[in-house]
Amino acid sequence: SLTVLQALEDGLKKADADPSVKAVMICGENGKFSAGADIRGFSSPKRNGTVLGPIVSLIERSEKPVVAAIEGIALGGGLEITLGCHYRIAHVKAQLGLPEVTLGLLPGAEGTQRLPRLIGVPAALDIITTGRHISATEALKLGLVDEIVEENTVEAAIRLANKV
């Protein structure tokens, strides 16, 4: 939603400007990282200029380490947010993917560029063109996530952020 995008952008800018902040952790709520955009919003009038691509770039450019704590699902724009992060930790039951292609939509926040850089072209093409969801275990094997945990993902991400 626009509210989430604006809060994410504001929080990142505030963290970057605050010298007492040493790292940033991004997580979802209620056991889900993010299911991505609500496609019903695509047909709404102008969305106040707040779009996901520049926010993912803001994450990527952060001089402070940014860690994604992926629980439940990170799909579409949710996965693209994680691709901008410097580190990704996923719960063992997490699912990741770019399912918008099954609706005839291409990932719109540069996921088609970031994913191949991270996991290589053949694996990325499979994920991008099929829209299939991959498990956290497969994501770890591909190099899409840095670590999988069975415990509290947020706490593990905070530990990693403190370590780096």
C-alpha positions as CSV (number, residue, x, y, z in Angstrom):
1,S,0.0,0.0,0.0
2,L,1.0,3.6,-0.4
3,T,1.1,3.9,3.4
4,V,3.6,1.0,3.7
5,L,5.8,2.4,0.9
6,Q,5.9,5.8,2.4
7,A,6.7,4.5,5.9
8,L,9.5,2.3,4.4
9,E,11.0,5.3,2.6
10,D,10.7,7.6,5.6
11,G,12.1,5.0,8.0
12,L,15.1,4.3,5.7
13,K,15.9,8.0,5.3
14,K,15.6,8.6,9.0
15,A,17.9,5.6,9.8
16,D,20.5,6.8,7.3
17,A,20.5,10.3,8.7
18,D,20.8,9.1,12.4
19,P,24.4,8.4,13.4
20,S,23.3,6.3,16.3
21,V,21.7,3.8,13.9
22,K,24.3,1.2,12.9
23,A,22.1,-1.2,10.8
24,V,18.5,-1.6,9.6
25,M,16.3,-4.6,9.7
26,I,13.2,-4.9,7.5
27,C,10.4,-7.3,8.4
28,G,6.7,-7.9,7.8
29,E,3.8,-8.3,10.1
30,N,1.8,-11.3,11.3
31,G,4.3,-13.9,10.0
32,K,4.5,-12.6,6.4
33,F,7.2,-10.5,4.9
34,S,5.1,-9.1,2.0
35,A,2.8,-10.5,-0.7
36,G,3.7,-7.6,-2.9
37,A,1.4,-5.0,-4.5
38,D,-2.3,-5.2,-4.5
39,I,-2.9,-5.3,-8.3
40,R,-6.2,-3.5,-7.8
41,G,-4.2,-0.4,-7.0
42,F,-2.6,-0.4,-10.5
43,S,-5.8,0.9,-12.0
44,S,-6.3,3.7,-9.4
45,P,-5.5,7.3,-10.3
46,K,-2.0,8.7,-9.8
47,R,-0.4,7.2,-6.8
48,N,1.3,10.3,-5.4
49,G,4.5,9.4,-7.1
50,T,5.4,6.8,-4.4
51,V,6.6,3.7,-6.3
52,L,8.6,0.7,-5.2
53,G,11.6,0.9,-7.5
54,P,13.2,4.0,-6.0
55,I,12.6,2.7,-2.5
56,V,14.4,-0.6,-3.3
57,S,17.3,1.5,-4.8
58,L,17.3,3.6,-1.6
59,I,17.7,0.3,0.4
60,E,20.4,-0.9,-1.9
61,R,22.4,2.4,-1.6
62,S,22.2,2.6,2.2
63,E,25.6,2.9,3.7
64,K,24.3,1.0,6.7
65,P,23.7,-2.7,6.4
66,V,20.1,-3.6,5.7
67,V,18.9,-7.1,6.6
68,A,15.6,-8.6,5.5
69,A,13.9,-10.9,8.0
70,I,11.7,-13.1,5.7
71,E,8.8,-14.9,7.3
72,G,5.9,-16.6,5.5
73,I,6.0,-15.1,2.0
74,A,8.1,-12.6,0.1
75,L,6.4,-12.4,-3.3
76,G,6.5,-9.9,-6.1
77,G,7.4,-6.5,-4.8
78,G,8.0,-8.1,-1.4
79,L,10.8,-10.2,-2.9
80,E,12.1,-7.2,-4.8
81,I,12.4,-5.3,-1.5
82,T,14.6,-8.2,-0.2
83,L,16.7,-8.0,-3.3
84,G,17.7,-4.4,-2.4
85,C,18.8,-5.5,1.1
86,H,22.4,-6.4,1.8
87,Y,21.5,-9.5,3.7
88,R,18.5,-11.9,3.8
89,I,17.5,-14.3,6.5
90,A,14.5,-16.5,5.9
91,H,12.4,-18.7,8.1
92,V,12.7,-22.4,7.0
93,K,9.0,-22.3,6.0
94,A,9.2,-19.1,3.9
95,Q,8.3,-19.0,0.2
96,L,9.8,-16.5,-2.3
97,G,8.9,-15.7,-5.9
98,L,7.7,-13.4,-8.6
99,P,4.2,-14.6,-9.3
100,E,3.0,-11.5,-11.1
101,V,4.2,-13.0,-14.4
102,T,1.3,-15.5,-14.2
103,L,-0.9,-12.5,-14.6
104,G,1.1,-11.2,-17.6
105,L,2.9,-8.6,-15.5
106,L,6.7,-8.1,-15.3
107,P,8.3,-7.4,-11.9
108,G,8.4,-3.6,-11.8
109,A,11.0,-2.7,-9.2
110,E,14.1,-4.0,-11.0
111,G,13.8,-7.5,-9.7
112,T,14.5,-8.8,-13.2
113,Q,18.0,-7.1,-12.9
114,R,18.8,-7.7,-9.3
115,L,17.8,-11.4,-9.2
116,P,20.2,-12.5,-12.0
117,R,23.0,-10.5,-10.4
118,L,22.4,-12.4,-7.1
119,I,21.8,-16.0,-8.3
120,G,22.9,-16.1,-11.9
121,V,20.9,-15.9,-15.1
122,P,19.7,-19.5,-15.6
123,A,18.2,-19.7,-12.1
124,A,16.8,-16.2,-12.2
125,L,15.2,-16.8,-15.6
126,D,13.4,-19.9,-14.2
127,I,12.0,-17.9,-11.3
128,I,11.1,-14.8,-13.4
129,T,9.4,-16.6,-16.2
130,T,7.5,-19.3,-14.4
131,G,6.3,-17.3,-11.4
132,R,6.8,-20.3,-9.2
133,H,7.3,-20.0,-5.5
134,I,10.6,-21.4,-4.1
135,S,11.2,-22.7,-0.6
136,A,13.7,-21.1,1.8
137,T,15.9,-24.2,1.4
138,E,16.1,-23.8,-2.4
139,A,16.6,-20.0,-2.0
140,L,19.6,-20.8,0.3
141,K,21.1,-23.2,-2.3
142,L,20.7,-20.6,-5.0
143,G,22.2,-17.8,-2.9
144,L,19.0,-15.8,-2.7
145,V,19.1,-15.9,1.1
146,D,22.2,-15.9,3.3
147,E,20.7,-18.0,6.1
148,I,17.6,-19.9,7.0
149,V,16.4,-20.3,10.6
150,E,13.8,-22.3,12.4
151,E,13.6,-19.8,15.2
152,N,12.4,-16.2,15.4
153,T,13.5,-14.7,12.1
154,V,13.4,-11.1,13.4
155,E,15.7,-11.9,16.3
156,A,18.1,-13.8,13.9
157,A,18.1,-10.8,11.6
158,I,18.9,-8.4,14.5
159,R,21.8,-10.7,15.6
160,L,23.1,-10.6,12.0
161,A,22.7,-6.8,11.8
162,N,24.6,-6.4,15.0
163,K,27.3,-8.7,13.8
164,V,27.9,-6.9,10.5
